[in-house]
Amino acid sequence: MELRIAAKTDADAIIAFDHIAASDPARVQFIHNQIKSGACYIAMIDANVVAYAVLNYKFYDNGWIEMLYVHPRFRCQGIGSALIRHLMNECRTPKLFTSTNQSNVPMQRLLATLGFDRSGFIENLDEGDPEWVYFKRLRDHAT
Ligand SMILES: CC(C)(COP(=O)(O)OP(=O)(O)OC[C@H]1O[C@@H](n2cnc3c(N)ncnc32)[C@H](O)[C@@H]1OP(=O)(O)O)[C@@H](O)C(=O)NCCC(=O)NCCS
């Protein structure tokens, strides 16, 4: 598996497997914007894009994984975990945050497996499905 920053030419492949992009132009725009700003990372197997993730610093200036999405046919093979581990190495701040819905058990288990701790929750985003914020300390001080 190859993990690298996405290039403009990877956008169509990402959009093809992200089921939200199929019906939501805002998601397509999000993908283009994140690629343009160098925040989008991809996992590739046999020259095919099989997952993408977005790492930016919008969360109170801390590392923030805004997105992780694995191609449905490639789930439960360790690809999501590998991409998050890669972002843990790439992150420029000592603290890394992300969030997911309470209903998203796969993502919560993945984060627990990688040593992320819960850091509170936000209500009133998705009705009846709180958003849990997760946190991982990568190192003691900024280097
Ligand atoms: C959540 C998601 C990213 C997981 O990616 P993945 O590549 O399938 O995850 P991995 O194979 O690395 O799994 C790592 C751990 O996560 C947990 N996990 C993953 N899929 C799971 C599932 N369907 N049910 C329960 N636990 C699951 C397990 O603990 C697993 O460890 P194990 O293999 O030792 O049991 C993937 O299901 C996905 O893309 N979902 C849609 C988008 C999404 O919800 N993104 C996250 C919120 S932004």
The ligand as an ORCA input file, in Angstrom:
! r2SCAN-3c Opt
* xyz 0 1
  C     -14.772      3.945      9.520
  C     -13.859      3.492      8.377
  C     -12.970      4.656      7.960
  C     -12.979      2.317      8.867
  O     -11.990      2.044      7.888
  P     -11.389      0.554      7.711
  O     -10.276      0.642      6.738
  O     -12.502     -0.373      7.398
  O     -10.847      0.268      9.190
  P      -9.705     -0.766      9.588
  O      -9.792     -1.977      8.718
  O      -8.415     -0.061      9.660
  O     -10.207     -1.182     11.047
  C      -9.553     -0.775     12.224
  C     -10.399     -1.098     13.409
  O     -11.628     -0.373     13.340
  C     -12.711     -1.173     13.811
  N     -13.661     -1.398     12.716
  C     -13.494     -1.144     11.403
  N     -14.621     -1.464     10.716
  C     -15.500     -1.934     11.625
  C     -16.841     -2.413     11.540
  N     -17.502     -2.454     10.374
  N     -17.442     -2.794     12.693
  C     -16.813     -2.741     13.871
  N     -15.530     -2.295     14.021
  C     -14.888     -1.901     12.912
  C     -12.103     -2.462     14.324
  O     -11.789     -2.280     15.675
  C     -10.829     -2.564     13.513
  O      -9.840     -3.281     14.152
  P      -9.723     -4.868     13.883
  O      -9.542     -5.005     12.385
  O      -8.514     -5.243     14.673
  O     -10.996     -5.470     14.349
  C     -14.704      2.969      7.150
  O     -15.692      2.081      7.622
  C     -15.374      4.083      6.347
  O     -14.771      4.645      5.434
  N     -16.633      4.415      6.682
  C     -17.387      5.459      5.975
  C     -16.860      6.844      6.261
  C     -16.782      7.168      7.740
  O     -17.663      6.814      8.514
  N     -15.693      7.853      8.138
  C     -15.429      8.216      9.531
  C     -16.115      9.426     10.000
  S     -15.516     10.898      9.223
*
